[in-house]
Amino acid sequence: MNLPADMRRVLGLTGPGRVILTQDEDGIRITTADQALKRVRALAAPFLQGRGSVVDEFIAERHAEAAREAAEGQDEPHA
């Protein structure tokens, strides 16, 4: 789809880019993929407050478990 240069400038598109077209009762809306991603992140933000990365949390749990296992192994008598 070709957009006029003035529309591309308004959308912040400087080269080839992806746009999302949505239709509602008022007409058709053109949004860039970056704008849509920002909107999704803003909608999800209240649900993620106070939470770190799920990956970082998982790694921390694995480190703690490995430390517990190592400590338990040191407490056992050796034959």
C-alpha positions in Angstrom: 0.0 0.0 0.0 1.4 3.4 -0.9 0.8 6.3 1.5 1.2 9.9 0.5 4.4 11.5 1.8 2.6 13.9 4.2 0.8 10.9 5.8 4.1 9.0 6.1 5.7 12.0 7.9 2.8 12.2 10.3 3.1 8.5 11.1 6.9 8.8 11.5 7.6 6.4 8.6 10.9 7.2 6.9 11.4 4.1 4.8 9.5 0.9 4.3 7.3 0.2 7.3 4.4 -1.8 8.5 1.1 -0.3 9.3 -2.1 -1.7 10.8 -5.5 -0.7 9.4 -8.4 -1.0 11.7 -12.0 -0.2 10.9 -14.6 1.0 13.4 -17.9 3.0 13.3 -16.0 6.2 12.7 -13.9 5.0 9.7 -10.5 3.5 9.1 -7.5 4.1 11.4 -3.9 3.7 10.3 -1.4 2.9 13.0 2.3 1.9 12.8 3.4 -1.3 14.3 5.6 0.7 16.8 2.5 2.7 17.9 0.5 -0.5 18.4 3.3 -2.1 20.4 3.6 1.0 22.6 -0.2 0.9 23.2 -0.1 -2.8 24.2 2.8 -2.2 26.6 0.9 0.8 28.1 -2.2 -1.4 28.6 -0.2 -4.2 30.2 2.0 -2.0 32.4 -0.5 -1.9 35.4 -0.4 -5.7 35.6 3.4 -5.9 35.5 4.2 -3.2 38.1 6.6 -4.4 40.8 7.5 -7.5 38.8 10.9 -8.0 37.3 11.7 -10.1 34.3 10.2 -13.6 34.4 13.4 -15.0 33.1 15.5 -13.3 35.8 13.0 -14.6 38.4 13.4 -18.1 37.1 17.2 -17.9 37.1 17.2 -16.6 40.6 15.0 -19.5 41.8 17.3 -22.0 40.1 20.4 -20.5 41.7 18.7 -20.6 45.1 17.6 -24.3 44.6 21.2 -25.2 43.5 22.6 -23.5 46.6 20.2 -25.4 48.9 21.1 -28.7 47.2 24.8 -28.0 47.6 24.3 -27.1 51.3 22.3 -30.3 51.9 25.1 -32.3 50.2 27.7 -30.9 52.6 25.6 -31.8 55.6 25.5 -35.5 54.6 28.2 -37.8 56.1 30.6 -39.2 53.5 31.2 -43.0 53.5 
